[in-house]
């Protein structure tokens, strides 16, 4: 990938200088990847990128078993392995010294356990949250990143096109989810970007329901919400809703309202207006048709290296939309004990400040 990791690190360093931060410790898997190109889940082990602003040095601490992969993948070449019997915080102190006074951390990523360990080895340190700055830095997606994000969309749309051919009455939600996740690998994904959601019938009313042994039956809504990670580390997230066998007039009505809402949200997307505009335009379609009480969540979220990133597209977000933002538009109607519909697309605000829709899977109601 032709990504300028040095530029990313320099931007971070300049922010540390402005905020009088001696050391930044980055521990979230996604952010370590963003700054180094090394993408690894350390599980319970310690992994951190250390940006030392006292000497402009970068060090990557990795579990010893990942050292070889890190050597090959990471832009930061100063790599310190930590074996399972070693105390990573003592190793950190040995590298950095004890005299650090201002420590930058991603507050959402650091556990109380980690905080206590840091306090034990750096007793004089105070802590500042660098997460908001990192989020802001990651907010705008370059055209190069969009190429990889488009690949993630293309894979998931191939999976969906093949996957719906496998839908049969009597098949369980879990069985279909398994078929879809098999196809992800077959079409070249590294894996799912989140647990695949397949919901049939009345369960489609659960925006984040879990697939189970509910069999797919004639007349059901079938909601599929899923995405993939590519081998380059970028992800997709899309939803389509189908109806099995035959649709009632009410099902068609609900579907078409959600479709109009989705289209209204996308049509509103452009640079220079508040992000809340996109939510309000989509939400108003559902409200005006009498289903406002059945759409209780935001209309969309950013995504990139992680499946949920900034910005949050909700009706109170006054942040102004700008070129480079990528986010979902995913309105829905969810009626308890009846069912639901969600239609989710990925939208990029391009170099001209205009909406560019990455998803292209048909949105007209399909009866399977």
ABEGO torsion letter per residue (X at the ends): XBBBAAAAAAAAAAAAAAAGBABBBBABAAAAAAAAGBBBBAEABBBBBBBBAAAGBBBBBBBAAAAAAAAAABABABBBBBBAABBAAAAAAAAAEAABABBBBBAAABBAAAAAAAAAABAABBBBBAAAAAAAAAABBBAAAAAAAAAAAAAAAAAAAAAAAABBBGBBAAAAAAAAAAAAAAAGBAEBABBBBBBBEAAAABAABBBBABBBBBGBBBBBBBBBBBAAGBBBBBBBBBBBGBBBAAAAAAAAAAAAAAAAAAAABBBGBBAAAAAAAAAAAAAAAGAAAABABBABBBBBABABBOBBBBAABABBBBBGBBBBBBBBBBBBGAEBBBBBBBBBBBAAGBBBBABABBABBBBX
